[in-house]
Amino acid sequence: MTNRTGEWHKSSYSGARSECVEVKEGARVLVRDTRHRELGHLGFVPREWAALVTSVRVAE
């Protein structure tokens, strides 16, 4: 999946499912629940987000 910085996107693994998380990458990486967007988001510095993604991939 190609992403333009600053736009919300979800993993291509989600397919047509609407129950997942979306990510917005920039100076901070923002993560939100697609079912409850109105509740806000979590924010990470990019290196924290990269570490999380790496650990999830290793665990697969």
C-alpha positions in Angstrom: 0.0 0.0 0.0 1.3 3.4 -0.9 0.8 6.1 1.7 1.1 9.8 1.4 2.5 11.3 4.6 -0.3 13.0 6.6 -3.2 10.9 5.4 -5.0 8.2 7.5 -4.6 4.7 6.2 -5.0 1.1 7.3 -3.1 -2.0 6.6 -3.6 -3.7 3.2 -4.0 -6.9 5.3 -7.3 -5.5 6.5 -8.9 -5.8 3.1 -12.5 -4.6 3.1 -12.9 -5.0 6.9 -13.8 -1.8 8.7 -12.9 -3.1 12.2 -9.2 -2.2 12.4 -6.8 0.6 13.2 -5.8 3.5 11.0 -2.4 5.2 11.1 -1.4 8.7 10.1 2.4 9.2 9.8 4.3 12.5 10.1 6.4 14.1 12.8 4.3 12.0 15.2 2.6 8.7 14.3 -1.1 8.7 15.2 -3.2 5.5 15.6 -6.9 5.3 16.0 -9.7 2.7 16.1 -11.9 2.8 12.9 -15.0 2.0 14.9 -14.5 4.8 17.4 -12.7 7.6 15.6 -14.5 10.2 17.7 -12.6 8.9 20.8 -9.3 10.3 19.5 -6.0 8.7 18.9 -2.7 7.5 20.4 0.5 9.3 19.4 4.0 7.9 19.1 7.3 9.3 18.0 8.3 7.5 14.7 11.1 5.3 16.3 8.6 4.0 18.9 6.1 3.1 16.2 8.9 1.4 14.1 9.9 -0.6 17.2 6.3 -1.8 17.7 5.8 -2.7 14.1 9.1 -4.6 14.1 8.2 -6.5 17.2 4.8 -7.5 15.8 6.4 -8.7 12.6 8.9 -10.8 14.5 6.1 -12.4 16.6 4.3 -13.6 13.5 
